[in-house]
Amino acid sequence: MPGFSVACGRAFYIRAVKESESLCPDQTRQNQWTGAISEAGIRARDRQVLSELLGWGIPVATVIGGGYDNDRAALARRHAIVIEEASRLWLERSRGSS
């Protein structure tokens, strides 16, 4: 995207994380950085970030990583959240434009 610098990307990410903190009052800032975030918190964060990007018309590709857990079902559930939210937003937008 012309004019979209790495610094701008970092600033956007930091802003999105700060906004997601207000959506997840059950999580502390420290917990977000150490990985102790609830599935509801992950969902709220991902939806917020994806909504912002969609609103700005910025294309998105997701990459799943981290969140290691011996409980593979729980790990798969957490990893699926970003895909579920992207799909939900895409469907909402598709229905709104028809």
N, C-alpha and C positions, 0 to 999 in steps of 0.2 A: 504494500500500500504506500503510495507516494507520500512523503512527509511524515510517516509514522516511524519515529526513531526508537531505538532500544530504550533510551531514557524515558521516552513517553510511555512505552510498554510497561516499564517498571513502575512508573508513577501510577498508571492505571491499575496495576495489580495491587499495589499498596493501598490505593483508595478503595478498591473492591473488598480487600480483606478488612479494612477498617469498617466499611459499611456492613459487611457480613457479621462483624462482632455485635453490632446493634440488633441484628436479627436473631442472634444466638445468645441471649442473656444467661443461659445456663452454662456457658463456656467462658473461661477466662482467657485473656490474651496469651498468657503463658501456655495454657493447654492447647490452643490452636497451633502453636509452633512446635509443641512436643508430640502432637498427634492424638492427644486425648480429646477428641471431639465426637459428639454423638452423631448418629446417622441423621437425625433431624437437622443438626447443625451443618453437616456436610451438604445435605439437600438444599438448605436455605442459602448457603454460600455459593454452591454451584448454580442455582437458579438465578441468584443476584448477578453473578459474573456473566453468565450466558445472556441474561436479559439486557444487560448494559451493552454487550458486544452486538447483539441483534439490533438494538436501538440505534447503534452507531453505524450499522451496515458493515461490520467487520466480520469477514469469514472466520469460522472456527473449526479447528480440528482438535479432537481430544486424544490424549495419551494417558493411559492408566498406569499408575505406578505407586509404590509405597503402600502404606497401610498393612504391613506384614502381620500375619495372624496364623496361628496353627489351626484355627477354626476356618476351614476353607469356605464353608457356606456363608459365614459372616463376612469374610473377605470378598467373596463374589458379590454379595449384596451391596457392600460399600462401593465396590468398583462399578457396579451397574448404575449407581445413582446419577452420575454425570450424563450417561447415555439416556436414561429415563427422562431427565430434566430437559436435555436438548430435544428429545423427541416431543415432549409435552409442549415446549415453546414453539417448535416448528408446526405442530398440529394447530395450536391456538392461533398462530399467525396465518396459517393456510385457511382456516375457517373464517377468520376476520376479513380476509381479502377476497372471498368469493361472493 
